[in-house]
Amino acid sequence: MAASMKEKYDKYWGNADNINPLLFVAVVLDPRYKMRYLKYCFEAVYDSATVARLIVKVESVLQSLYTCYNVGSKGADNQVSYFIQVP
């Protein structure tokens, strides 16, 4: 049973590049957790190079979301759809 659980864990969490970064954004936007907590969790699971890459990726997605929101809130027509390119 443990081998089956390990296989499923590796399938969904083993390769950090396959995880949707919006999952991490949700953690950062939760008032109980912030980037420090996310970094702490990454360090418990991944090596330091992967942690650094994931932190940069999450910060980039957050910046893109903020920029999109900021542009949309300044325009006269707030009905416009925006698409965000997730790295």
C-alpha positions in Angstrom: 0.0 0.0 0.0 2.8 2.4 0.8 4.3 1.9 -2.7 1.0 2.7 -4.3 0.8 5.9 -2.2 4.3 6.9 -3.1 3.6 6.3 -6.8 0.6 8.6 -6.6 2.5 11.2 -4.7 5.3 11.2 -7.3 2.7 11.4 -10.1 1.1 14.6 -8.8 3.8 16.3 -6.7 7.1 14.7 -7.8 7.7 16.9 -10.8 7.3 20.6 -9.7 7.0 21.7 -13.3 3.7 19.8 -13.8 1.9 21.5 -10.9 -0.4 24.4 -11.7 1.1 27.6 -10.3 -2.4 29.0 -9.5 -2.5 26.4 -6.7 0.4 28.2 -5.1 -1.1 31.6 -5.7 -4.2 30.4 -3.8 -1.9 29.6 -0.8 -0.3 33.0 -0.9 -3.6 34.8 -1.2 -5.0 32.9 1.8 -4.7 35.3 4.8 -3.3 32.6 7.0 -0.4 31.9 4.7 2.1 33.9 2.7 5.2 33.5 0.6 7.3 32.5 3.6 5.0 29.6 4.3 5.1 28.5 0.7 8.9 28.7 0.6 9.0 26.7 3.9 6.8 24.0 2.3 8.8 23.9 -0.9 12.0 23.5 1.1 10.6 20.5 2.9 9.8 18.7 -0.5 12.2 20.0 -3.2 15.9 20.8 -3.5 17.1 24.4 -3.3 17.4 24.9 -7.1 13.8 23.8 -7.6 12.6 25.9 -4.6 14.2 29.1 -6.1 12.7 28.3 -9.5 9.2 27.8 -8.0 9.4 31.0 -5.9 10.3 33.0 -9.0 7.5 31.3 -10.9 4.9 32.1 -8.3 6.0 35.7 -7.9 5.8 36.1 -11.7 2.3 34.7 -11.8 1.3 37.0 -8.9 2.8 40.0 -10.7 1.0 39.1 -13.9 -2.3 38.8 -12.1 -1.8 42.1 -10.3 -0.9 43.9 -13.6 -3.9 42.4 -15.3 -6.2 43.5 -12.5 -4.6 47.0 -12.3 -5.0 47.6 -16.0 -8.6 46.3 -16.0 -9.6 48.4 -13.0 -8.4 51.7 -14.6 -10.2 51.3 -17.9 -13.7 52.7 -18.5 -15.0 49.3 -19.7 -14.4 46.7 -17.0 -16.2 44.0 -19.1 -13.0 43.2 -21.1 -11.6 39.7 -20.8 -7.9 39.2 -20.1 -5.9 36.1 -20.6 -2.8 35.5 -18.5 0.1 33.5 -19.8 1.3 31.2 -17.0 5.0 30.5 -17.4 
